[in-house]
Amino acid sequence: MIYPLRNEYPRPQFERSSWLNLNGEWEFTYDDSNVGSDNKWFEGKQFDRKIQVPFCYQSELSGINEKSFHDIVWYSKNIELPSEYAGKRILIHFGAVDYEAKVWVNGHLVASHEGGHTPFHADITAVLNASGANRIVVRAQDYSKDVTLPRGKQYWKENSEQVFYTRTTGIWQTVWIEAVNAAHVSSVRLTPDIDSNKIHIRSVIEGSELHAGLRLGIKISFEGELIAEDVIRVMAQEEEVSIKLHDFNDHGLGRWWSPEKPNLYDVEFTLLEGERELDRVKSYFGMRKISIEDGVICLNNRPYYMKLILDQGYFPGGVLTAPSDEMLRMDVELAKQMGFNGARKHQKVEDPRYLYWCDQLGLLVWGEMANAYQYSEQYVSRIMNEWQEAVHRDYNHPCIVVWVPLNESWGTPNILIDKKQQYHASTLYYLTKSLDETRPVISNDGWEHVKSDIYTIHDYESREEILALRYATPELSIKSDPQGRKIIVPGFSYNGEPVQLSEFGGISYIRDNAEGWGYSSAQNDQDFLNRLIAVMRPVIIAGGLQGYCYTQLTDVEQEKNGLLTFDREPKLPVEIYRKLNAGITPVLTK
């Protein structure tokens, strides 16, 4: 087998030109008896297997492809740094390691991290060898049977079933190294303000060389044309500046970002000490605004109807890791070709490369946390910490328009009667608002909302006449209680917020006689189309809804509810789906 390297730059919202990709073959072993730490495997032990990073051992593309439980795994790799890295600070980055990670370099512990979907990094300069090889060792620990772990759709049994799928243990996103000066740009926060035609920028500068002689240059361009620039004196670790984009005076609204016109501005940050360049980072942003005005969802101050597709982010051969950047792009392109203007990324904090393609090609995204299944106080601590990291990581992406910390009362199964769980969901709502006041937040997608900016409903009813009646008005929608679940927790109230049907459809169509399931089942192409018409037509014309999310983009393992197969082949012609989303009743041609 030829193994993909995933060699594209992994963090497109904050890009440096000099970096070293550590994907590829690593040494690997299981530690089922949990003896590795006590026996100091991080001090040079040779591991007995090979694995292809960044693919988890449960995946085919890892070269291992085993589904049994092995909750403690070890990795090691010897690397030599390029000569041009001499004299620099060396940072090692991990895109995601599921679930807990410890990292040693040359036997020295340099990083510990908890959370399976979010990145971390460490400065390893002090422990590197002056010349020759450096050994990196990673210990990852999963908790496969712990149902209070924020894990998304990863199953706590060995074999997938129902709506739960293959687990991911260990490294599953890119590992890489960067060389920086002691003073360097650590992060930037980009907040567009279309009402004042400004981009608000908050930069964080780190390093021992911080002093009044540092300057941060900012250059903003559009399609290669310099639009605005500024230079600010670095007086503190955090600096804020607002830059007017005068090009709006000449071009009107033409440069706002939307799915129909995904306009992006390039921005370059240069940290200077006198004439010496210390750091250079490239990023981008979109001038767009998502808001709710008088109960109406607006994009760029105009009513906007969301047509979303549920996307669970599982991939052939890679489980949660896409085999290639091209496949991530293809998922975005297929969704748009089918007439959807957005995706609800379900129970997964997706690879930043996916969000990059949504930014570039124009696809709205609901950013959703990978949830636990049951409640515990340890779960509360875990999800709070990881969710904050996820919001911080993805804040700058213009494609993300809604935050979803909880889904279907996962982690809060007794929220109807348990005050602690109600407080937890409410806290997640307000915590998210405190981190990002620019986007709507949904406290508990699907049902049993406490406080939400958009009230969302999950409903797999397949009868057209019932769907038409149920969603005729927002008030009827809120009172509908489909799936036998109340839309709002008693004690909380509906106050005219927008309503969306954020899961529906789920029609199974299996063309290859494989085993699988769906919420309803079609027998042939025409039957599949008839069933699609029956659920989509009443939803699109419903007066009570301001958007919908169809379940789902692709089949996932045993779940055959996709408009596409797991291999991304359309079950009906793409144009059929496009017409359905446009409110046109399509006809199959032989």
C-alpha positions as CSV (number, residue, x, y, z in Angstrom):
1,M,0.0,0.0,0.0
2,I,1.1,3.6,-0.7
3,Y,0.5,5.6,2.4
4,P,-0.5,9.3,2.1
5,L,1.7,11.7,4.0
6,R,-0.8,14.5,4.5
7,N,2.0,17.0,3.7
8,E,-0.1,20.2,3.3
9,Y,0.5,22.9,5.9
10,P,-1.8,21.9,8.8
11,R,-2.7,25.3,10.2
12,P,-3.8,27.5,7.3
13,Q,-5.1,30.4,9.4
14,F,-1.7,31.0,10.9
15,E,1.0,29.9,8.4
16,R,4.8,30.1,8.5
17,S,6.8,29.3,5.4
18,S,9.5,27.3,7.3
19,W,8.3,24.1,8.9
20,L,9.1,20.5,9.1
21,N,6.4,17.8,8.6
22,L,6.8,14.9,10.9
23,N,4.0,12.7,9.4
24,G,5.0,9.4,8.0
25,E,6.5,6.3,9.6
26,W,6.9,6.2,13.4
27,E,7.8,3.4,15.7
28,F,4.8,2.2,17.7
29,T,3.6,-0.2,20.4
30,Y,0.8,-1.1,22.7
31,D,1.1,-0.8,26.5
32,D,-1.8,-2.8,27.6
33,S,-0.2,-3.5,31.0
34,N,0.6,0.2,31.6
35,V,4.3,-0.4,32.3
36,G,5.8,2.1,29.9
37,S,6.0,5.1,32.2
38,D,7.4,3.1,35.2
39,N,10.0,1.4,32.9
40,K,10.9,4.7,31.3
41,W,10.2,3.8,27.7
42,F,10.7,7.5,26.9
43,E,14.5,7.1,27.5
44,G,15.2,5.2,24.4
45,K,13.2,2.0,24.2
46,Q,12.8,0.6,20.6
47,F,9.1,-0.1,19.8
48,D,8.2,-3.3,18.0
49,R,5.8,-2.0,15.4
50,K,5.5,0.7,12.7
51,I,2.6,3.1,12.2
52,Q,1.8,5.8,9.6
53,V,1.1,9.1,11.3
54,P,-1.3,10.9,11.4
55,F,-3.6,7.8,11.1
56,C,-4.9,6.0,14.2
57,Y,-4.0,2.4,14.7
58,Q,-7.7,1.4,14.1
59,S,-7.5,2.7,10.5
60,E,-6.4,0.9,7.4
61,L,-4.1,3.8,6.4
62,S,-2.1,3.5,9.6
63,G,-0.7,0.2,8.4
64,I,-2.1,-1.6,11.4
65,N,-6.0,-1.7,11.1
66,E,-6.9,-3.3,14.4
67,K,-10.1,-2.6,16.1
68,S,-9.5,-4.2,19.5
69,F,-9.0,-2.1,22.7
70,H,-5.5,-0.8,23.3
71,D,-6.0,2.3,25.4
72,I,-2.3,3.1,26.0
73,V,-0.1,3.5,22.9
74,W,3.5,4.8,22.4
75,Y,5.1,6.4,19.4
76,S,8.7,7.4,18.7
77,K,10.6,9.0,15.9
78,N,14.2,10.2,15.4
79,I,14.6,13.5,13.6
80,E,17.5,15.7,12.6
81,L,16.8,19.4,12.3
82,P,17.7,21.5,9.3
83,S,21.0,23.5,9.7
84,E,19.1,26.7,9.2
85,Y,17.2,26.1,12.4
86,A,20.4,26.7,14.5
87,G,20.0,29.5,17.0
88,K,16.2,29.4,16.8
89,R,13.5,28.4,19.3
90,I,12.1,25.1,18.1
91,L,8.4,24.4,18.6
92,I,6.7,21.0,18.2
93,H,3.0,21.0,17.3
94,F,0.3,18.3,17.5
95,G,-2.9,18.9,15.6
96,A,-4.8,16.4,17.8
97,V,-4.1,13.4,20.0
98,D,-6.9,11.3,21.4
99,Y,-7.3,11.5,24.3
100,E,-4.4,12.3,26.7
101,A,-0.9,12.9,25.5
102,K,2.6,13.2,27.0
103,V,5.6,14.1,24.9
104,W,9.2,13.6,25.6
105,V,12.2,14.8,23.6
106,N,15.6,13.1,24.3
107,G,14.1,11.7,27.5
108,H,12.8,15.0,28.8
109,L,9.0,15.6,29.3
110,V,8.1,18.7,27.3
111,A,4.3,18.6,27.1
112,S,1.1,17.1,28.6
113,H,-2.3,17.6,27.1
114,E,-5.9,16.4,27.7
115,G,-8.5,16.6,25.0
116,G,-8.9,14.5,21.9
117,H,-9.8,17.1,19.3
118,T,-7.7,20.2,20.0
119,P,-4.1,21.2,19.3
120,F,-1.1,21.7,21.6
121,H,2.5,22.6,21.2
122,A,5.8,22.9,23.2
123,D,9.1,24.7,23.0
124,I,11.7,21.9,22.9
125,T,14.8,24.1,22.4
126,A,16.3,23.4,25.8
127,V,16.3,19.6,25.4
128,L,17.6,19.3,21.9
129,N,21.0,17.8,21.0
130,A,23.4,20.3,19.4
131,S,24.0,18.0,16.5
132,G,22.7,14.6,15.3
133,A,19.4,12.9,15.9
134,N,16.7,13.9,18.4
135,R,14.3,11.3,19.7
136,I,10.6,12.2,20.1
137,V,8.4,9.9,22.2
138,V,4.7,10.2,22.6
139,R,2.5,8.3,25.1
140,A,-1.2,8.6,24.3
141,Q,-4.0,7.3,26.6
142,D,-7.6,6.8,25.6
143,Y,-10.5,5.7,27.8
144,S,-12.5,3.6,25.3
145,K,-15.2,2.4,27.7
146,D,-15.7,5.7,29.6
147,V,-19.0,7.1,28.5
148,T,-18.4,10.4,30.4
149,L,-15.5,11.2,28.0
150,P,-16.1,13.8,25.4
151,R,-15.7,11.5,22.4
152,G,-18.4,12.1,19.8
153,K,-19.4,9.1,17.8
154,Q,-16.6,6.9,18.9
155,Y,-18.1,3.7,20.3
156,W,-17.3,2.3,23.8
157,K,-17.7,-1.3,22.4
158,E,-15.2,-3.0,20.0
159,N,-17.6,-3.3,17.1
160,S,-19.5,-0.4,15.6
161,E,-23.3,-0.4,15.8
162,Q,-26.3,1.9,15.6
163,V,-25.1,5.5,15.5
164,F,-21.7,4.8,16.9
165,Y,-18.5,4.1,14.9
166,T,-14.9,3.1,15.1
167,R,-12.8,4.7,17.8
168,T,-9.7,6.9,17.3
169,T,-6.8,6.4,19.7
170,G,-3.6,8.4,19.7
171,I,-2.3,10.8,17.0
172,W,-4.8,11.6,14.3
173,Q,-3.8,15.0,13.0
174,T,-0.5,16.3,11.6
175,V,2.6,16.6,13.8
176,W,5.1,19.3,12.8
177,I,8.0,21.5,13.9
178,E,8.6,25.2,13.4
179,A,11.7,27.3,14.1
180,V,11.0,30.8,15.5
181,N,13.0,33.6,17.1
182,A,12.8,34.2,20.9
183,A,10.3,37.0,20.2
184,H,7.6,35.8,17.8
185,V,3.9,36.1,17.0
186,S,2.1,33.5,19.1
187,S,-1.5,34.1,17.9
188,V,-3.8,36.5,16.2
189,R,-7.6,37.1,16.7
190,L,-9.4,38.6,13.7
191,T,-12.9,40.0,14.2
192,P,-14.6,41.5,11.1
193,D,-16.9,44.5,11.5
194,I,-18.8,45.1,8.3
195,D,-20.9,47.9,9.9
196,S,-17.8,50.1,10.3
197,N,-15.8,48.5,7.5
198,K,-13.0,47.6,10.0
199,I,-11.1,44.5,10.9
200,H,-10.3,44.3,14.6
201,I,-7.0,42.5,15.3
202,R,-5.6,41.3,18.6
203,S,-2.1,39.9,18.4
204,V,-0.1,38.0,21.1
205,I,3.7,38.3,21.0
206,E,5.8,35.9,23.1
207,G,9.4,35.7,23.9
208,S,12.2,36.9,26.1
209,E,13.1,39.7,23.8
210,L,10.0,41.7,24.4
211,H,10.9,45.4,24.6
212,A,9.8,48.8,23.3
213,G,11.9,48.5,20.1
214,L,9.6,45.8,18.6
215,R,7.1,46.7,15.9
216,L,4.4,44.6,14.3
217,G,3.7,45.3,10.7
218,I,0.3,44.4,9.2
219,K,-0.4,44.3,5.5
220,I,-3.9,43.5,4.2
221,S,-4.5,42.7,0.5
222,F,-7.3,41.5,-1.7
223,E,-6.6,39.5,-4.8
224,G,-3.0,40.6,-4.7
225,E,-3.8,44.3,-4.3
226,L,-2.6,46.0,-1.1
227,I,-5.7,47.4,0.6
228,A,-4.5,48.6,4.0
229,E,-1.4,48.5,6.2
230,D,-0.3,49.6,9.6
231,V,2.7,49.4,12.0
232,I,2.2,49.2,15.7
233,R,4.8,49.5,18.5
234,V,4.7,46.4,20.6
235,M,4.3,47.7,24.2
236,A,2.8,44.6,25.8
237,Q,2.3,40.9,25.1
238,E,-1.2,41.6,23.7
239,E,-1.8,44.4,21.3
240,E,-5.1,45.4,19.7
241,V,-5.7,47.5,16.6
242,S,-8.6,48.3,14.3
243,I,-7.9,48.9,10.6
244,K,-10.3,50.6,8.2
245,L,-10.8,48.9,4.9
246,H,-11.2,51.9,2.6
247,D,-11.7,49.6,-0.4
248,F,-15.4,49.3,0.6
249,N,-15.9,52.9,-0.4
250,D,-15.1,52.1,-4.0
251,H,-16.5,48.6,-4.3
252,G,-19.6,48.6,-2.1
253,L,-20.7,45.3,-0.8
254,G,-18.8,43.2,-3.4
255,R,-16.1,42.0,-1.0
256,W,-18.2,40.7,1.8
257,W,-17.8,36.9,2.5
258,S,-20.8,34.6,1.8
259,P,-21.3,31.1,0.4
260,E,-22.3,32.7,-2.8
261,K,-19.2,35.0,-2.9
262,P,-16.5,33.6,-0.6
263,N,-14.3,36.7,-0.7
264,L,-11.2,36.6,1.5
265,Y,-8.6,39.1,2.5
266,D,-5.0,38.1,2.9
267,V,-3.2,39.5,5.9
268,E,0.5,39.3,6.7
269,F,2.1,40.0,10.1
270,T,5.8,40.9,10.3
271,L,7.5,41.3,13.7
272,L,10.4,43.7,13.4
273,E,13.3,44.8,15.6
274,G,14.7,47.8,13.8
275,E,15.2,46.5,10.3
276,R,15.6,42.9,11.4
277,E,12.7,40.6,10.7
278,L,12.0,38.3,13.6
279,D,8.8,36.6,12.4
280,R,6.5,36.5,9.5
281,V,3.0,34.9,9.6
282,K,0.3,34.8,7.0
283,S,-3.4,34.6,7.6
284,Y,-6.7,35.6,6.0
285,F,-10.2,36.7,7.0
286,G,-13.6,37.2,5.6
287,M,-15.7,40.4,6.1
288,R,-19.0,38.8,7.2
289,K,-21.5,39.2,9.9
290,I,-23.9,36.6,11.3
291,S,-26.7,38.0,13.4
292,I,-30.3,37.6,14.5
293,E,-32.4,40.7,14.0
294,D,-36.1,40.8,15.2
295,G,-36.1,37.0,15.2
296,V,-34.6,36.6,11.7
297,I,-31.3,35.0,11.0
298,C,-29.2,37.4,8.9
299,L,-25.9,37.1,7.0
300,N,-24.3,40.4,6.3
301,N,-27.5,42.2,7.6
302,R,-29.8,40.4,5.2
303,P,-32.2,37.5,5.9
304,Y,-30.4,34.2,5.1
305,Y,-32.0,30.8,4.8
306,M,-29.6,28.0,5.8
307,K,-29.6,24.8,3.8
308,L,-27.3,22.5,5.7
309,I,-26.1,19.0,5.3
310,L,-25.1,16.8,8.4
311,D,-21.5,15.8,8.0
312,Q,-20.0,13.3,10.5
313,G,-16.4,13.6,9.2
314,Y,-15.6,9.9,8.8
315,F,-13.4,8.8,5.9
316,P,-12.6,5.6,4.0
317,G,-9.4,4.1,5.3
318,G,-8.7,6.9,7.8
319,V,-11.6,6.9,10.3
320,L,-11.6,10.5,11.6
321,T,-8.6,11.4,9.5
322,A,-9.1,12.3,5.8
323,P,-6.8,10.3,3.5
324,S,-5.9,13.6,1.7
325,D,-6.5,17.3,1.6
326,E,-8.2,16.7,-1.7
327,M,-10.9,14.6,0.0
328,L,-11.6,17.4,2.5
329,R,-12.0,19.8,-0.4
330,M,-14.2,17.3,-2.3
331,D,-16.6,17.0,0.6
332,V,-17.1,20.8,0.5
333,E,-17.4,20.9,-3.3
334,L,-20.0,18.0,-3.3
335,A,-22.1,19.7,-0.6
336,K,-22.2,22.9,-2.7
337,Q,-22.9,21.0,-5.9
338,M,-25.9,19.4,-4.3
339,G,-27.3,22.9,-3.4
340,F,-26.4,23.1,0.2
341,N,-24.9,26.3,1.5
342,G,-23.7,24.9,4.8
343,A,-22.7,21.9,6.9
344,R,-23.4,20.9,10.5
345,K,-20.1,19.2,11.4
346,H,-21.5,16.6,13.7
347,Q,-19.9,15.4,17.0
348,K,-16.4,16.4,15.8
349,V,-14.1,19.3,15.9
350,E,-12.9,19.0,12.4
351,D,-9.4,19.3,10.9
352,P,-8.6,23.0,10.2
353,R,-7.9,22.1,6.6
354,Y,-11.6,21.3,6.2
355,L,-12.5,24.7,7.6
356,Y,-10.0,26.3,5.2
357,W,-11.7,24.8,2.2
358,C,-15.1,26.0,3.6
359,D,-13.6,29.5,3.9
360,Q,-12.1,29.3,0.4
361,L,-15.0,27.8,-1.5
362,G,-17.9,29.2,0.6
363,L,-19.7,26.8,2.9
364,L,-21.3,27.8,6.3
365,V,-20.3,25.6,9.2
366,W,-21.9,24.9,12.6
367,G,-19.0,24.2,14.9
368,E,-19.9,21.4,17.2
369,M,-18.2,19.8,20.2
370,A,-17.6,16.1,20.4
371,N,-19.8,15.2,23.4
372,A,-19.8,12.6,26.1
373,Y,-22.7,10.4,26.6
374,Q,-23.2,10.5,30.4
375,Y,-22.8,13.2,33.0
376,S,-20.2,13.4,35.7
377,E,-18.3,16.2,37.4
378,Q,-15.0,15.1,35.7
379,Y,-16.9,15.3,32.4
380,V,-17.8,18.9,33.2
381,S,-14.2,19.8,33.7
382,R,-13.1,18.0,30.6
383,I,-15.6,19.4,28.2
384,M,-15.3,23.0,29.5
385,N,-11.5,23.0,29.0
386,E,-11.6,21.4,25.5
387,W,-14.5,23.4,24.2
388,Q,-12.7,26.6,25.1
389,E,-9.7,25.4,23.1
390,A,-11.9,24.5,20.2
391,V,-13.5,28.0,20.1
392,H,-10.1,29.6,20.4
393,R,-8.7,27.5,17.6
394,D,-11.5,28.2,15.1
395,Y,-12.5,31.7,16.0
396,N,-10.9,33.3,12.9
397,H,-12.7,31.1,10.3
398,P,-15.4,33.1,8.5
399,C,-17.2,29.9,7.6
400,I,-18.2,29.2,11.2
401,V,-21.4,30.9,11.9
402,V,-22.9,29.0,14.8
403,W,-21.5,27.2,17.9
404,V,-23.0,24.0,19.2
405,P,-21.5,22.8,22.5
406,L,-24.1,20.1,23.1
407,N,-26.2,17.8,21.0
408,E,-29.4,15.9,21.9
409,S,-28.7,16.0,25.7
410,W,-25.5,14.0,25.3
411,G,-23.7,14.3,28.5
412,T,-26.8,15.7,30.1
413,P,-29.3,12.9,29.8
414,N,-31.4,14.0,32.7
415,I,-31.5,17.7,31.8
416,L,-35.3,17.8,32.1
417,I,-35.3,17.2,35.8
418,D,-31.7,17.6,37.0
419,K,-30.8,21.2,37.9
420,K,-27.1,20.6,37.8
421,Q,-27.4,19.5,34.1
422,Q,-29.5,22.5,33.3
423,Y,-26.9,24.8,34.9
424,H,-24.2,23.0,32.9
425,A,-25.9,23.5,29.6
426,S,-26.7,27.1,30.5
427,T,-23.0,27.6,31.5
428,L,-21.8,26.3,28.2
429,Y,-24.1,28.7,26.4
430,Y,-22.9,31.7,28.4
431,L,-19.3,30.6,28.4
432,T,-19.3,30.4,24.6
433,K,-20.9,33.8,24.4
434,S,-18.2,35.2,26.7
435,L,-15.5,33.8,24.3
436,D,-17.3,34.9,21.1
437,E,-20.1,37.5,21.2
438,T,-20.2,37.6,17.3
439,R,-21.9,34.2,16.7
440,P,-25.2,32.6,17.7
441,V,-24.9,29.7,20.2
442,I,-27.2,26.7,20.6
443,S,-27.2,25.3,24.1
444,N,-28.5,21.8,23.2
445,D,-29.1,21.0,19.6
446,G,-32.2,19.0,18.7
447,W,-34.3,19.2,21.9
448,E,-34.4,20.1,25.6
449,H,-33.0,23.6,25.1
450,V,-32.3,25.9,28.0
451,K,-31.1,29.2,26.5
452,S,-30.4,29.2,22.8
453,D,-30.1,31.9,20.1
454,I,-31.6,29.5,17.6
455,Y,-34.1,26.8,18.6
456,T,-33.3,23.6,16.8
457,I,-35.4,20.5,16.3
458,H,-34.5,16.9,15.3
459,D,-37.4,15.1,13.6
460,Y,-37.2,11.9,11.5
461,E,-40.9,11.9,10.6
462,S,-41.3,10.8,6.9
463,R,-45.0,11.7,6.3
464,E,-45.3,14.9,4.2
465,E,-48.6,16.0,5.6
466,I,-47.5,15.7,9.2
467,L,-44.3,17.7,8.5
468,A,-46.3,20.4,6.8
469,L,-48.6,20.8,9.8
470,R,-45.9,20.5,12.4
471,Y,-43.7,23.3,11.0
472,A,-46.3,25.8,9.7
473,T,-45.4,28.4,12.3
474,P,-42.6,28.8,14.8
475,E,-45.0,28.3,17.7
476,L,-46.4,25.0,16.4
477,S,-42.8,23.9,15.8
478,I,-41.8,24.6,19.4
479,K,-44.8,22.7,20.7
480,S,-44.3,19.7,18.4
481,D,-42.2,17.5,20.7
482,P,-41.1,15.1,17.9
483,Q,-39.1,12.0,18.9
484,G,-41.0,12.2,22.2
485,R,-38.7,14.9,23.5
486,K,-39.6,18.4,24.7
487,I,-38.0,21.2,22.7
488,I,-37.6,23.4,25.7
489,V,-36.7,22.4,29.3
490,P,-39.6,23.4,31.7
491,G,-38.8,26.6,33.4
492,F,-37.2,28.1,30.2
493,S,-39.2,29.9,27.6
494,Y,-39.4,30.6,23.9
495,N,-39.2,34.3,23.1
496,G,-39.5,34.5,19.3
497,E,-36.1,33.1,18.4
498,P,-35.5,31.6,15.0
499,V,-36.4,27.9,14.6
500,Q,-34.5,25.5,12.4
501,L,-35.0,21.8,11.7
502,S,-31.4,20.7,12.3
503,E,-31.8,17.0,11.7
504,F,-34.4,15.3,9.4
505,G,-34.6,12.9,6.5
506,G,-32.1,10.1,7.3
507,I,-33.5,8.0,4.4
508,S,-31.5,4.8,4.0
509,Y,-30.8,3.6,0.4
510,I,-28.4,0.6,0.0
511,R,-27.6,-0.1,-3.6
512,D,-24.9,-2.8,-3.1
513,N,-26.9,-5.2,-0.8
514,A,-24.6,-4.4,2.1
515,E,-25.9,-4.5,5.6
516,G,-26.9,-1.3,7.3
517,W,-29.7,0.8,8.6
518,G,-31.5,4.1,8.2
519,Y,-34.4,6.0,9.7
520,S,-36.5,4.9,6.7
521,S,-35.6,2.7,3.8
522,A,-35.8,3.1,0.0
523,Q,-35.9,0.2,-2.4
524,N,-34.8,1.7,-5.6
525,D,-33.9,5.1,-7.2
526,Q,-37.5,6.2,-7.7
527,D,-38.5,5.2,-4.2
528,F,-35.5,7.1,-2.8
529,L,-36.4,10.2,-4.8
530,N,-40.1,10.0,-3.7
531,R,-39.1,9.7,-0.1
532,L,-36.7,12.7,-0.4
533,I,-39.5,14.8,-2.0
534,A,-41.9,13.8,0.8
535,V,-39.6,15.1,3.5
536,M,-37.9,18.0,1.8
537,R,-40.8,19.7,0.1
538,P,-42.8,20.5,3.3
539,V,-39.7,21.6,5.1
540,I,-38.6,24.0,2.5
541,I,-42.0,25.7,2.3
542,A,-42.7,25.6,6.0
543,G,-43.4,29.0,7.4
544,G,-42.1,28.2,10.8
545,L,-38.5,27.4,9.8
546,Q,-35.6,29.5,8.8
547,G,-33.4,26.7,7.7
548,Y,-32.8,23.0,7.8
549,C,-30.1,20.3,8.0
550,Y,-30.6,17.1,6.1
551,T,-29.2,13.8,7.5
552,Q,-26.7,13.2,5.9
553,L,-23.8,13.8,3.5
554,T,-22.4,10.3,3.3
555,D,-23.0,6.8,4.6
556,V,-20.9,6.1,7.7
557,E,-19.9,2.5,8.3
558,Q,-23.2,0.7,9.1
559,E,-25.3,3.8,8.9
560,K,-26.6,4.1,5.3
561,N,-28.4,7.4,5.5
562,G,-26.1,9.3,3.1
563,L,-26.9,11.1,-0.1
564,L,-23.5,9.8,-1.1
565,T,-21.9,6.4,-0.3
566,F,-19.1,6.3,2.1
567,D,-16.8,6.4,-0.9
568,R,-18.4,9.8,-1.9
569,E,-20.4,8.4,-4.9
570,P,-23.8,10.1,-5.3
571,K,-26.8,7.7,-4.9
572,L,-28.8,9.9,-7.3
573,P,-27.5,12.4,-9.8
574,V,-26.1,15.5,-8.0
575,E,-28.5,17.7,-10.1
576,I,-31.5,15.9,-8.5
577,Y,-30.3,17.0,-5.0
578,R,-29.7,20.5,-6.3
579,K,-33.2,20.8,-7.5
580,L,-34.6,19.5,-4.3
581,N,-32.7,22.2,-2.3
582,A,-34.0,24.8,-4.8
583,G,-37.6,23.7,-4.1
584,I,-38.0,22.1,-7.6
585,T,-39.6,18.7,-7.9
586,P,-37.1,16.7,-10.0
587,V,-37.8,13.8,-12.3
588,L,-35.6,10.9,-12.8
589,T,-34.6,10.2,-16.4
590,K,-33.5,6.8,-17.6
